[in-house]
């Protein structure tokens, strides 16, 4: 299909941007807006804001942002920082570019060679990414396929196939008596964070790990590959970081400390035990196929077969692989961009909006669609400021750098901003903002209904409101965010839980700031490849940029409403209800796994006290009686109360007792992680200790809510 044809068949109703649609959404929103005694003045502000974000302007910003590859710390990355800063200043934001000096690698040599049992070469790569009709891969600034945080070395070994590289997959290999010491593990992307694959492979003694994209997961098995369709072509490679984010994100030499340019080298520590040592290299399915096809050994178990046209085997035997990885590790400068609209009444209380700006190559979807959406949200806020509006609370718009290498820019900023974050009332994240038409969201439970309320105020390009389309589209793809939490939302649009993999992580799980994350999802097979470019975006994701406009409206409205609201619209009754469900599920799991004796009584009693306090706080929120300042301060402290100073077992940087990325999932949220992960490893002693930590956190949260009276 030609680009012209693709644009011709992608037709949307004119309702997407019409004043009538905006007025209809506003009328529906006015029916009930938590936190406002009188919403009439705010309604006018929000109507003005919603009219400003522009689809065409968002498309122009996206084109500018994707004009060149802009890997973190490169000159092209710095140019995008300057571009965002100019946009912030043009909107009237007080703007600064904030540098950090952090340890990152860039590749010097990456090579993979495979040989059969007779010594004949099967492949040599990685093969250059290329498809006819998309010349982006030809730019000499496109970085070769590599993994951030990979080890360096030169190793040769027999190959073993490990499916998705999950803990259960490696355990299956152990059950099959496959020894991984000195072996090269090959596994496919999906089901967990790539760093977890390297982590377990290293624990099991492997010398290296190859991670490839199987066409079953994002290639021709799913549909037409690029340039005919949205899925990964044969040469497409998913770059990515294998940093052990589940231990801590950010600069690996300064966990818990901001890595400012002035920080002396003596204040930095070796990340020896907390970062990968083995070589990790990403591959296309073009390069993986000869290796997998030559493997001998038993046929793979049920569920391990991918979509390449031959039977998969476990190995070892039949093929040896030679890996060379020379990584240039240096302390490099990265640049966050921070724009501020000062609050008129409660300037110390802050609403923070964030999106990362760096990309592995062009990054049209990840992250530039988020940057374009955020810039249009800034455009809307700037128009309000120009008309004389001032937010009640301060709003910060933040463009993070080096997210792809390990959430580095946001983490370093969070580690520098302790006092400010004590008064941050919300962090609103956007990252992979638009890859298609399906709106999704994740949030802490106290903000799940807030997100739903916001989407009831925003018109959808497909007609009606974003909420109506979201609720009607509760598909498996639309609820793809993994978590071990039970779903208890009934007929409402589903809001997922926050694990990791984006910049909300330091805000929620280290600093205790209530957070949300939004996107508009679709068929997206070119993640972290050269082909995630402007041409792919306008053919497959959003040809008319109306979903960029939609995300800009939702994101900006989150900020405007939270900045202006009289009483902070946290729903702690919902939070308490979800925590009680988490405890019930953990108790059942402990019984099923035979992890005993565990006394859940004190933690469940504390959850009950939190629920009682939340019900009383509901009444205070509904009738604040002119005491909004004290009430808001108490409400904000609840999330902070759920932090543990000691952090999680073996992962002290992660301090949240309710949500964390799983040690063996990396992306997906594990709820009440200290308890659940101890149960999963049959460690009753640690599980009991973590139940006590959790009970104390719940009582602190209940105490904060009780102070609202």
GUPAKE-71576 format. One record per residue (C-alpha): y, x, z; residue in one letter. Coordinates in steps of 0.001 Angstrom, whole numbers, padded with zeros to 6 digits, always signed. Layout:
N
YXZa ...
***
This chain:
709
+000000+000000+000000x +003377+001391-000944x +006180+001573+001597x +008165-000966-000409x +005202-003368-000363x +004721-002888+003366x +008335-003775+004030x +008127-006776+001747x +005174-008364+003543x +006450-007750+007073x +008698-010798+007501x +010085-012079+010784x +011883-015315+011584x +015663-015119+011709x +015555-016237+015345x +015121-012648+016552x +018816-011869+016821x +020544-015231+016616x +023136-016393+019193x +021148-019617+019560x +018068-017651+020601x +020083-015689+023149x +021574-018869+024592x +018159-020535+024778x +016680-017575+026628x +019652-017527+028994x +019300-021259+029704x +015640-020828+030550x +016424-017885+032811x +019053-019803+034764x +016514-022248+036082x +015574-019845+038889x +016831-016301+039407x +015717-014676+042679x +018367-012740+044564x +021426-014746+043522x +023114-017474+045508x +025184-018302+042413x +023971-016904+039102x +026753-018320+036917x +028931-015184+036796x +025949-012906+036275x +024656-015182+033510x +027812-014489+031494x +027393-010740+032013x +023787-010882+030881x +024590-012959+027805x +027190-010379+026783x +024713-007566+027349x +021901-009203+025367x +024167-009674+022342x +024842-005929+021997x +021572-003976+021457x +021240-003772+017691x +018062-003398+015635x +019717-001517+012784x +021441+000918+015153x +018134+001522+016962x +016518+002359+013625x +019275+004814+012797x +018874+006471+016204x +015125+006708+015710x +015605+008366+012319x +017980+010931+013823x +015678+011662+016764x +012654+012202+014493x +014394+014330+011872x +012747+017540+013115x +009856+018533+015372x +011253+018979+018879x +008738+020519+021243x +010112+020979+024752x +012303+024061+025286x +012867+024677+021548x +016317+024774+019900x +015504+021446+018207x +014731+019939+021617x +018123+021113+022879x +019802+019440+019893x +018211+016117+020860x +019582+016604+024386x +023058+017078+022962x +022629+014011+020737x +021623+011820+023689x +024467+013222+025786x +026979+012310+023046x +025618+008752+022956x +025858+008464+026738x +029447+009699+026768x +030424+007384+023915x +029230+004475+026073x +031485+005573+028932x +028811+007157+031128x +029621+010193+033229x +027133+012604+031642x +025618+015989+032372x +022830+018095+030885x +020692+019426+033728x +018567+022531+033018x +015368+023631+034748x +013409+026865+034352x +009705+026119+034240x +006410+027774+033337x +005036+026514+030013x +002796+027861+027281x +003219+027938+023532x +000398+029043+021215x +000201+032442+019545x -003366+032251+018227x -005757+029282+018307x -009032+029618+016404x -012371+027835+016338x -015375+029116+014360x -018814+027497+014334x -022097+029060+013153x -025541+027592+012676x -028742+029086+014075x -029028+031433+011078x -025488+032733+011592x -023971+030883+008635x -020430+029680+009214x -020150+025909+009477x -016382+025623+009930x -013254+027595+010717x -010171+025925+012065x -008195+024136+013237x -007595+022745+009758x -003957+022062+008910x -002951+018428+009313x -002197+016859+005937x -002264+013576+004025x -000926+012924+000568x +002356+011037+000711x +003556+012321+004101x +005189+015736+003834x +006114+016013+007517x +003176+018287+008291x +004592+020895+005887x +007593+021696+008103x +007090+025265+009419x +008354+024137+012830x +005289+021908+013335x +003388+023546+016168x -000256+024357+015531x -002742+022131+017385x -003021+023365+020968x -003259+022082+024511x -000551+022605+027078x -001845+024505+030147x -004893+025826+028275x -006350+029103+029383x -006353+032187+027181x -009408+034142+026131x -012059+034924+023557x -015441+033297+024209x -018612+032455+022320x -021290+030053+023445x -023795+027357+022621x -022383+023855+022301x -023116+020783+024430x -021845+017287+023605x -020449+015432+026653x -019387+012052+025195x -015948+011213+026694x -016093+013968+029303x -016081+011483+032175x -017607+012317+035539x -020520+009988+034781x -021035+011716+031419x -021263+015144+033022x -023583+013700+035664x -025799+012343+032878x -026047+015848+031411x -027073+017135+034832x -029744+014426+035009x -030962+015593+031590x -031195+019164+032999x -028516+020474+030633x -026983+023624+032134x -023319+024030+031177x -022800+027581+032462x -021317+029651+029667x -021476+026743+027236x -018771+025284+025015x -018406+021573+025787x -017344+019271+022971x -016207+015792+023979x -014195+013022+022457x -010789+011730+023458x -010628+008481+025412x -011583+006841+028725x -009844+009448+030890x -007051+012009+030818x -007831+015096+028731x -007094+017332+031723x -009944+015661+033630x -012329+016629+030825x -011306+020276+031177x -011347+020031+034994x -014952+018844+035221x -016111+021191+032456x -014653+024116+034388x -016233+022896+037633x -019621+022794+035887x -019314+026379+034640x -018364+025835+030996x -016584+028625+029127x -014446+026324+026997x -013887+022737+025966x -013196+021224+022546x -011676+017729+022580x -011834+015835+019312x -010736+012431+018050x -013781+010371+017099x -013132+007850+014292x -014803+005204+016450x -011842+005348+018823x -008765+005767+016638x -009858+006514+013072x -011452+004780+010068x -013898+002816+012238x -010888+000873+013592x -009250+000255+010195x -007462+001986+007349x -006277+005479+008288x -002799+006738+007495x -001225+006560+004907x -003018+003318+003961x -002929+001982+007507x -002072+002902+011098x -005219+004787+012147x -005858+008518+012484x -006632+010330+009239x -009418+012881+008951x -007196+015900+009680x -005202+014295+012504x -005233+016182+015815x -004238+014866+019227x -002323+017619+020988x -001719+017228+024708x -001494+018811+028108x -004580+019569+030171x -002502+020352+033266x -004241+019017+036350x -001731+016191+036791x -004012+014429+039247x -003318+017312+041654x +000423+017502+040998x +002730+017239+037976x +005811+019266+037170x +006392+023009+037071x +003029+024470+038119x +004687+027281+040099x +006895+025047+042285x +005039+021969+043587x +007432+019965+045760x +010407+022226+044922x +012923+021813+042090x +012610+024663+039601x +016319+025171+038984x +017499+028180+036939x +018831+029699+040172x +015486+029509+042012x +014378+033115+042588x +010996+034269+041345x +010058+035031+044943x +010174+031301+045692x +007559+030567+043037x +003841+030545+043775x +000802+031169+041644x -000863+027925+040545x -004195+029771+040510x -006389+027046+041990x -004541+024052+040593x -004400+024715+036841x -007043+025194+034119x -008548+028601+033482x -010928+027771+030652x -009914+027529+027018x -009167+024014+025793x -008565+023279+022105x -008029+019909+020362x -009789+019152+017074x -009661+016612+014279x -012817+014755+013380x -012818+016753+010130x -013321+019940+012155x -015595+018419+014806x -018053+016882+012335x -019833+020113+011227x -020300+021146+014857x -021702+017800+015951x -023918+017444+012891x -025570+020836+013503x -026323+020181+017180x -029988+019990+018200x -031559+018819+021407x -032209+015246+022561x -030526+012321+020874x -027553+010995+022796x -027911+008211+025390x -026904+004623+024714x -023127+004384+024233x -022607+008047+023356x -022903+007677+019590x -019578+007830+017779x -018717+006750+014238x -019349+009959+012299x -022109+009278+009742x -025039+011064+011408x -027025+010916+014621x -025375+012690+017566x -027386+015082+019773x -026692+016595+023168x -027491+020239+022420x -027630+023016+023273x -029098+024574+020188x -028389+024599+016492x -024781+025764+016695x -022701+028404+018440x -018932+028350+018604x -016423+031181+018887x -013096+030238+020505x -009936+032324+020544x -006903+031175+022532x -003863+033363+022986x -001230+031383+024892x +002283+032655+025473x +003152+031647+029043x +006823+032057+029903x +009405+030513+032185x +011359+028438+029707x +014521+026362+029963x +014275+022589+029537x +017098+020033+029600x +017329+016628+031273x +020290+014417+030349x +021736+012179+033087x +024338+009461+032450x +025968+007515+035286x +027788+004194+035582x +029284+004294+039080x +028682+001304+041324x +031736-000625+042460x +030448-001867+045844x +027244-000061+046789x +027652+003230+044937x +025006+004975+047051x +022380+002447+045971x +021022+003494+042601x +019135+001898+039741x +017426+004503+037546x +016286+004062+033950x +014243+006798+032303x +012524+007896+029125x +011354+011312+027999x +012753+012897+024860x +010467+015835+023992x +007598+015387+021550x +004575+017366+020396x +005891+017097+016839x +008187+014305+015542x +007207+011719+018144x +008401+008538+016438x +006443+006260+018770x +005921+008745+021596x +008638+009047+022838x +011456+008505+020353x +010959+004740+020134x +011650+004746+023886x +014700+006961+023471x +016119+004717+020729x +015507+001644+022881x +017161+003280+025880x +020167+004304+023768x +020610+000686+022686x +020352-000411+026329x +023094+002149+027038x +025031+000673+024096x +024898-002730+025811x +025928-001381+029209x +028743+000564+027544x +030090-002637+025992x +030136-004269+029425x +031962-001278+030901x +034498-001405+028075x +035158-005068+028935x +035906-004181+032542x +032549-004907+034186x +031388-002612+036953x +027895-002786+038396x +027562-003506+042090x +025184-000515+042367x +025199+002750+040447x +023078+002916+037284x +021628+006207+036063x +020215+006579+032566x +017937+009618+032342x +016482+011432+029340x +013644+013616+030607x +012403+016799+029002x +008921+018413+028968x +007114+015213+029898x +004374+016089+027439x +003604+019361+029208x +003132+017649+032581x +005933+015225+033517x +007994+018321+034185x +011605+017227+033646x +011345+014057+035723x +009330+015733+038470x +011774+018606+038909x +014691+016161+039067x +012910+013992+041638x +012105+017054+043734x +015830+017904+043696x +017137+014432+044568x +015624+013490+047926x +018699+011872+049498x +019671+009984+046357x +016161+008589+045976x +016137+007281+049540x +018606+004680+048252x +017166+004168+044757x +016300+000477+044485x +014268+000732+041283x +013025+003093+038593x +012504+001481+035179x +010469+003573+032751x +009853+003370+029033x +007838+005905+027068x +005621+004863+024141x +008006+001965+023699x +007024+000442+020355x +003817+000838+018369x +003487-002870+017515x +004406-006412+018567x +002482-006929+021838x +004658-006674+024948x +002941-005225+028035x +004122-004106+031445x +002999-002415+034637x +004761-002372+038005x +004398-002213+041743x +003424-005680+042995x +006859-006281+044515x +008412-006068+041012x +005769-007828+038914x +007500-011194+039102x +010841-009469+038519x +009544-008152+035178x +008274-011606+034256x +011671-013112+035130x +013454-010548+032953x +011239-011352+029964x +011969-015059+030415x +015610-014163+029671x +015025-012227+026443x +014319-013807+023031x +011220-012660+021178x +011369-011704+017500x +008488-014139+017036x +010347-017112+018549x +010737-018348+022100x +011064-015765+024844x +009345-012444+025329x +007532-013959+028303x +006127-016831+026253x +004779-014488+023586x +003447-012082+026206x +001639-014810+028115x +000170-016265+024921x -001167-012872+023865x -003393-011916+026776x -005765-009876+024626x -007910-006934+025660x -005439-004601+023917x -002537-006237+025722x -004203-005520+029065x -005416-002047+028206x -003924-000292+031229x -006882+000806+033327x -007163+000274+037062x -009849-000387+039641x -007752-003241+041085x -009003-006842+040988x -006901-009180+038807x -005531-012045+040934x -002634-013337+038868x -004248-016490+037518x -002475-017923+034499x +000595-015654+034624x +001230-012919+032084x -000654-009904+033359x +001348-007002+034828x -000760-003884+035243x -000793-001230+037957x +000887+002170+037687x -001480+005125+037461x +000002+008206+035812x +000700+009705+032413x +004421+009002+032338x +007613+009631+034252x +007269+006841+036816x +004717+009061+038599x +007100+011241+040674x +009345+008300+041469x +006651+006013+042842x +003855+008258+044002x +005890+011106+045456x +009257+009575+046379x +008290+005931+046993x +010756+004290+044582x +009670+000810+043348x +008918+001236+039645x +008066-000534+036391x +006920+000561+032929x +007170-001492+029715x +006120-001205+026078x +005334-003120+022904x +001868-002157+021713x -000018-002232+018432x -002536-000334+016316x -001555+003262+017000x -003947+005908+015759x -001597+008854+015250x -000819+009543+018919x +000278+013177+019528x -000264+014152+015900x +002061+015304+013130x +001755+011842+011599x +003592+010074+014442x +006750+010185+012338x +009459+007928+010972x +007476+007081+007817x +004473+005927+009878x +006741+003912+012191x +008512+001890+009514x +005253+001124+007716x +003100+000240+010728x +004991-000310+013969x +008362-002000+013474x +009827-001990+009947x +012904-004017+010941x +013310-002357+014382x +013339-005749+016111x +010848-004617+018755x +013053-001626+019503x +015808-004188+020042x +013515-006301+022240x +012553-003356+024461x +016219-002301+024681x +017126-005774+025905x +014334-005943+028473x +014954-002402+029743x +018727-002812+029943x +018484-006226+031545x +016212-004793+034238x +018970-002320+035048x +021897-004764+034868x +020227-007442+036976x +018917-005037+039611x +022331-003367+039776x +024186-006661+040322x +021758-008762+042381x +022915-009932+045831x +019521-009635+047520x +017008-007174+046087x +014336-009309+044365x +011226-007696+045824x +008182-009930+046276x +006356-008510+049272x +004188-011578+049683x +002582-010687+046353x +002308-007041+047444x +000551-007998+050680x -001788-010328+048806x -002810-007565+046400x -003370-005063+049214x -005618-007547+051001x -007621-007955+047772x -007894-004167+047413x -009308-003900+050936x -011808-006697+050345x -013018-005003+047149x -013299-001599+048857x -015289-003114+051711x -017734-004704+049271x -018063-001415+047382x -018761+000505+050583x -021546-001947+051442x -022990-001806+047919x -023013+002003+047960x -024344+002214+051494x -021319+004108+052815x -021352+003211+056499x -020460+002728+059196x -016904+001921+058110x -014678-000348+060157x -012235-002123+057842x -011015-004360+060675x -007878-002404+061729x -006677-001954+058129x -007327-005607+057298x -005511-006666+060463x -002550-004469+059457x -002608-006081+055995x -002470-009460+057724x +000551-008371+059760x +002217-007205+056543x +001548-010611+054962x +003057-012401+057974x +006124-010153+057887x +006462-010742+054140x +006483-014525+054618x +009250-014199+057202x +011178-011858+054889x +010903-014459+052126x +012867-016849+054296x +015500-014194+055011x +015835-013407+051294x +016272-017093+050465x +019066-017507+053043x +020679-014118+053733x +023558-015616+055719x +026083-012995+054618x +023921-010107+055830x +022833-008786+052436x +023552-005112+053193x +021240-004859+056189x +018662-007050+054496x +018594-004928+051353x +018296-001713+053315x +015263-003070+055156x +013663-004404+051976x +014070-001083+050206x +012381+000860+053001x +009070-000957+052592x +007931+001091+049599x +008899+004320+051356x +006947+003187+054425x +003796+003157+052300x +004027+006931+051824x +001959+009317+053917x +003607+012590+054908x +000251+014348+054671x -000460+013015+051186x -003896+012286+049780x -006915+014404+050705x -006848+017606+048620x -003816+016224+046736x -000888+016361+049192x +001792+016022+046486x +000611+012420+045944x +001900+010578+048991x +001508+006876+048139x -001267+005173+050115x -001638+002247+047680x -001417+003791+044181x -002346+007130+042625x -003926+008390+039436x -007637+008897+040000x -008870+012458+040424x -011479+011722+037754x -009438+009296+035623x -006030+011008+035521x -004235+008101+033839x -005695+004932+035321x -004515+003757+038716x -006818+003998+041705x -005738+001538+044393x -005846+002533+048077x -006899+005906+046657x -007624+007758+049876x -010142+005095+050880x -011664+004357+047483x -012156+007937+046384x -013855+008804+049671x -016185+005835+049233x -016927+006894+045660x -018060+010317+046929x -020028+008747+049841x -017812+010539+052365x -017736+008112+055286x -015807+010525+057525x -012876+010852+055125x -013026+007133+054261x -012695+006237+057949x -009821+008683+058397x -008029+007271+055334x -008501+003703+056567x -006580+004782+059659x -003828+006373+057554x -003605+003184+055496x -003419+000930+058553x -000497+002955+059924x +001313+002779+056579x +000858-000990+056422x +002213-001342+059949x +005253+000763+059023x +005852-001504+056044x +005501-004613+058226x +007934-003141+060726x +010483-002550+057941x +010123-006176+056834x +010414-007459+060385x +013791-005736+060660x +015123-008144+058003x +015380-010861+060663x 
***
